[in-house]
Amino acid sequence: GFDSDNSSGDFSEANHKVAEMLDLDPHQSSRTGKHNGETEIQENGIKRHRTSLPAPMFSRSDFSVWSILKKCIGLELSKITMPIVFNEPLSFLQRITEYMEHIYLINKACSHADPLERMQAVAAFAVSAVASQWERTGKPFNPLLGETYELTREDLGFRFVSEQVSHHPPISAFYSEGLNKDFIFHGSIYPKLKFWGKSIEAEPRGTITLELLKHNEAYTWTNPTCCVHNVIIGKLWLEQYGTVEIVNHSTGDKCVLNFKPCGLFGKELHRVEGYIQDKNKKKLCVIYGKWTECLWCTDPSTYETYKKNEKRGGEQKKSKPSEDVIKSENDEADDMPEVQDTVQFIPGSKLLWRINSRPPNSSQMYNFTSFAVSLNELEKGMEAILAPTDCRLRPDIRNMENGNMDVASKEKERLEEKQRAARKERARDEVEWHTRWFHQGTNPYTGTSDWLYSGGYFDRNFSDCPDIY
């Protein structure tokens, strides 16, 4: 992920210009009012992002999923064209960007001197990365080959860029870095989708890497499997299951997290349990919670004692963490809301993460989080600086967000046909597709095949970007 240009170093002049145009400079604290007549600027100069979508969610109640999926049992769904009504107005590249919603956990990891505390924060970050999918039953748009997405958030201290590097199989590559040069976060995702009669399963193949530059540490992991149930009849619901192993390649420490399947009576629904061990396989702490709510950690002996009492049928009262615990954790992360946990709290546990509350009108906005609501925001002046391949410029997503479903559907068909025609033309002329911002290589920590950032995106030379819209 390292390169010699400005993409991993200081902001270039182009980046300063971008920040000025987007009014992202937090140091100009005297500005108030509206930016470009729309976006409010707070007194500290930080931009306030939108809190709702332009139009409410389109109802899916009149459409039959079965009429589409009955011929697809056991097949790979990335090649199946789905009606736009089953989508949400975001590209999969934007969905990946939601990994950054709980970036304060990366900042906590960077600030800790103790490697165990760093691993705890990284584990919480890995769990939080899938939390935004809770109740998100809409399908993100499949990115077009060459599609990109960028996001710079000076208020949160990071910038992010992603590219669709392959169409068959569909592979999305991403790269993010801290504006204070404290971390690099990158990876590639290959979501393999399958329909099994009553459910759709998404296996997120691909390696995710987090580098903490100050500590010279690198962590790698792969996300759990995601499954949407009741796609034919009944209320849609989502679960994550599988084992996630987070490896610290510098110390040899490992965190093993078990995302438990729901089970016959739903007792294990959303539960996550695991532990952190050192290179000698000694358990250092136990982690437990729910990926939809919160994550706690405790001493292994305390956990084992609690479990033994539970098995003996001892009276286990549903303990609540003290106000002092909640207050101390909220002091470290101001965006932790007060949420009624359903997790059985073990006395003496430390809170690692709690999910952000969603906007009150989230159910009318595809169950988006506040962070997700802002991802497709297109302000005046942005088109002049964005790459022409950026998701925000996709007409089908834009029209769906605005409630123009018929136009969105026609645009989706047009873009897909344009992509097919371009592919046929390349095959006829024997021209090979070349990715713009990422290249295929080897992950330096796992030794497996990966897509690595080539650098240069934030220099904003977009002259040779493909015409995909």
SVG drawing of the C-alpha trace seen along z (x, -y; Angstrom):
<svg xmlns="http://www.w3.org/2000/svg" viewBox="-49 -34 58 62">
<polyline fill="none" stroke="black" stroke-width="0.4" points="0.0,0.0 3.0,-2.3 3.9,-4.5 6.2,-7.3 3.6,-9.9 1.5,-12.3 -1.3,-9.7 0.4,-8.4 2.0,-11.6 1.0,-15.2 -1.9,-16.7 -1.0,-17.9 -2.1,-21.3 -5.0,-19.6 -6.1,-18.2 -6.0,-21.6 -8.1,-22.9 -10.6,-20.1 -10.9,-20.8 -11.5,-24.5 -14.2,-23.7 -15.9,-21.3 -15.6,-23.6 -13.9,-20.9 -11.2,-23.0 -11.9,-22.7 -9.6,-25.6 -11.7,-28.3 -13.9,-28.5 -15.6,-31.8 -17.8,-30.5 -21.5,-29.9 -24.6,-29.5 -25.2,-27.4 -22.6,-26.0 -23.7,-26.6 -27.1,-27.4 -27.6,-23.8 -25.1,-22.4 -24.9,-23.9 -21.5,-24.8 -21.2,-24.6 -19.4,-27.2 -16.3,-25.1 -16.2,-25.1 -16.9,-21.4 -19.5,-20.5 -22.8,-19.1 -23.9,-16.3 -27.5,-15.7 -29.7,-13.7 -32.3,-12.4 -32.7,-11.2 -34.6,-13.3 -37.4,-10.7 -38.7,-7.9 -38.1,-4.3 -40.1,-2.7 -42.4,0.1 -41.5,3.7 -44.8,5.2 -46.3,5.4 -43.3,7.3 -42.7,11.0 -39.1,12.1 -40.0,15.6 -40.9,14.8 -37.3,13.7 -35.4,16.2 -37.2,19.5 -34.9,20.3 -31.8,19.4 -31.6,22.0 -28.0,22.9 -26.7,20.4 -24.2,17.5 -26.4,14.4 -23.9,11.9 -24.9,12.8 -28.6,12.4 -30.3,9.1 -32.6,8.1 -35.4,5.5 -34.4,2.1 -37.1,2.3 -35.0,4.8 -32.0,2.4 -31.1,-0.4 -29.7,-3.7 -26.1,-3.0 -23.4,-1.2 -21.6,1.7 -18.5,-0.5 -20.4,-2.9 -21.5,0.0 -17.9,0.9 -17.1,-2.7 -19.4,-2.0 -16.5,-0.1 -15.3,-3.6 -18.4,-4.6 -16.8,-3.6 -13.3,-4.9 -12.9,-6.1 -12.0,-2.5 -9.0,-2.7 -8.0,-5.9 -8.3,-4.1 -6.1,-1.3 -3.5,-3.8 -3.5,-5.6 -3.0,-2.5 0.5,-1.5 -0.6,2.0 -0.8,4.5 -3.7,6.3 -5.7,3.1 -4.9,2.5 -6.1,5.9 -9.3,5.3 -10.0,2.1 -9.2,3.7 -11.6,6.6 -14.3,4.1 -13.7,2.4 -14.0,5.6 -17.3,6.3 -18.6,2.8 -17.8,3.0 -20.7,5.4 -23.1,3.7 -24.5,1.3 -26.0,4.3 -28.5,4.9 -32.0,4.7 -30.5,3.6 -32.3,6.1 -32.0,4.0 -29.4,5.0 -26.7,2.4 -26.1,1.7 -23.5,3.9 -20.6,1.5 -19.8,1.1 -16.3,2.1 -14.1,-0.9 -16.6,-2.5 -15.0,-4.4 -16.0,-6.1 -14.0,-8.5 -14.8,-10.0 -12.7,-12.6 -13.9,-13.3 -11.6,-15.7 -13.9,-15.7 -13.3,-12.0 -9.6,-12.1 -9.6,-9.8 -9.9,-9.6 -11.1,-6.6 -11.0,-5.5 -12.4,-2.3 -12.6,-0.9 -14.4,2.0 -11.4,3.9 -13.2,6.9 -16.7,7.6 -16.7,11.4 -16.0,12.3 -17.1,9.0 -14.2,7.7 -14.1,4.3 -10.8,3.0 -10.5,0.2 -7.8,-1.9 -8.1,-4.3 -5.6,-6.3 -5.5,-8.5 -5.0,-12.2 -2.5,-12.2 -0.6,-9.3 -1.5,-7.1 -3.1,-4.1 -3.7,-2.5 -6.7,-0.3 -7.1,1.6 -8.5,4.8 -10.5,6.4 -14.0,7.9 -15.4,10.6 -19.0,11.2 -20.1,14.6 -23.9,14.7 -26.1,17.8 -29.8,18.4 -30.9,21.5 -34.6,21.5 -35.6,19.4 -32.4,17.4 -29.7,15.6 -26.2,16.1 -23.3,13.7 -19.8,15.1 -17.4,12.0 -14.2,13.5 -11.1,11.3 -8.6,10.1 -8.9,7.0 -5.7,5.4 -5.3,2.7 -1.8,1.2 -1.1,-0.9 1.9,-2.9 3.0,-4.3 3.2,-0.8 4.5,0.9 1.7,3.4 -0.5,5.1 -3.7,6.9 -5.6,9.1 -9.0,10.8 -12.0,11.8 -15.6,10.8 -18.2,13.4 -20.9,14.8 -24.1,12.8 -27.5,14.4 -30.8,12.8 -33.8,15.1 -37.4,15.2 -36.8,13.8 -39.9,15.6 -42.5,15.0 -42.5,13.5 -40.5,10.8 -36.9,10.4 -34.2,10.8 -30.5,11.0 -27.8,12.8 -24.0,13.1 -22.2,16.3 -18.8,17.9 -15.4,17.6 -13.4,14.4 -9.6,14.7 -7.8,11.4 -4.0,11.9 -1.5,9.4 1.5,10.2 3.9,8.3 3.3,9.9 1.7,13.2 -1.4,12.4 -4.7,13.6 -8.3,12.8 -10.8,15.6 -14.4,14.4 -17.3,16.8 -20.4,15.2 -23.0,17.7 -25.8,18.9 -29.3,18.3 -30.1,21.8 -33.4,23.6 -35.1,21.4 -33.1,18.1 -31.2,18.3 -27.9,17.4 -29.2,14.8 -26.6,12.0 -24.3,13.4 -20.5,13.0 -18.1,14.8 -14.4,15.2 -11.0,14.6 -7.6,13.1 -4.6,15.3 -0.9,14.6 1.6,16.4 1.9,19.2 -1.9,19.7 -2.5,18.4 -5.9,16.8 -5.5,13.2 -9.2,12.1 -12.6,13.2 -14.9,11.1 -18.6,11.4 -21.7,9.5 -23.9,9.0 -22.8,7.5 -26.1,5.6 -25.6,4.0 -22.3,4.0 -19.1,5.8 -17.5,6.5 -14.4,8.1 -13.5,9.7 -10.8,11.9 -10.9,15.6 -11.1,16.9 -14.1,14.5 -15.8,15.7 -15.3,19.4 -16.6,19.0 -19.7,17.2 -20.3,20.0 -19.9,22.8 -22.5,21.1 -24.8,20.7 -24.5,24.4 -25.2,25.4 -28.5,23.5 -27.4,20.8 -29.6,17.8 -28.1,15.5 -29.5,12.1 -29.3,9.9 -26.7,7.6 -26.4,4.1 -23.1,2.3 -22.7,-0.5 -23.2,-4.1 -19.5,-4.7 -18.5,-2.1 -20.8,-3.6 -19.7,-7.1 -16.0,-6.2 -16.5,-4.5 -18.6,-7.3 -15.9,-9.8 -13.6,-7.9 -16.1,-7.8 -18.7,-10.5 -20.7,-8.9 -21.7,-5.9 -25.5,-6.3 -27.4,-5.1 -28.8,-1.7 -30.8,0.9 -28.5,3.9 -30.0,7.4 -26.5,8.9 -26.0,10.8 -23.5,8.5 -20.7,10.2 -19.7,8.1 -16.2,6.6 -16.4,6.5 -15.1,3.6 -17.2,2.1 -15.3,2.1 -18.0,0.8 -21.7,-0.1 -23.6,-0.6 -24.6,-4.1 -28.3,-5.0 -30.0,-5.4 -32.0,-8.4 -35.7,-8.3 -36.9,-8.0 -34.4,-5.3 -37.1,-2.7 -38.3,-5.0 -34.7,-5.4 -33.8,-1.7 -32.7,-1.4 -29.6,-3.6 -27.4,-4.8 -26.7,-8.5 -23.3,-7.8 -24.9,-5.9 -27.4,-8.7 -24.5,-11.0 -22.6,-8.8 -24.4,-9.7 -24.7,-13.3 -23.8,-15.4 -23.2,-19.1 -22.8,-21.9 -19.2,-22.1 -18.4,-18.5 -18.9,-17.3 -16.0,-19.5 -13.5,-17.7 -14.8,-14.1 -13.6,-11.4 -16.1,-10.9 -16.5,-7.3 -17.6,-8.2 -20.8,-6.5 -22.4,-9.8 -22.6,-10.5 -24.4,-7.2 -27.8,-8.2 -29.7,-5.1 -28.7,-5.4 -29.3,-9.2 -32.8,-8.8 -33.7,-6.0 -32.6,-8.2 -34.8,-10.9 -37.8,-8.6 -37.8,-8.4 -38.1,-4.6 -39.1,-4.3 -36.2,-6.5 -33.8,-4.7 -34.8,-1.3 -34.3,-2.5 -30.9,-4.0 -29.9,-0.8 -30.7,1.2 -28.9,-1.4 -25.7,-1.3 -25.7,2.5 -26.1,2.6 -23.4,0.0 -21.1,2.2 -21.9,5.3 -21.3,3.4 -17.9,2.1 -16.9,5.6 -17.8,7.0 -15.8,4.2 -12.7,4.9 -13.0,8.6 -13.4,7.9 -10.4,5.6 -8.4,7.8 -8.0,5.0 -7.3,5.9 -9.0,4.0 -6.6,2.1 -7.6,1.0 -6.8,-2.7 -6.1,-3.0 -5.3,0.6 -3.2,3.5 -3.2,7.2 -0.4,8.3 0.4,10.2 -0.7,9.2 2.6,8.6 1.4,10.1 -0.7,13.2 1.1,14.0 -2.2,14.4 -3.4,12.7 -4.8,9.2 -5.5,5.9 -3.2,3.2 -3.5,-0.6 -1.3,-2.0 -1.4,-5.5 -2.0,-8.9 -5.8,-9.1 -5.8,-12.2 -3.6,-14.0 -6.8,-14.3 -5.5,-13.5 -8.7,-11.9 -7.9,-12.4 -7.8,-8.7 -10.8,-7.5 -13.2,-5.3 -16.6,-6.5 -18.9,-4.2 -22.0,-6.3"/>
</svg>
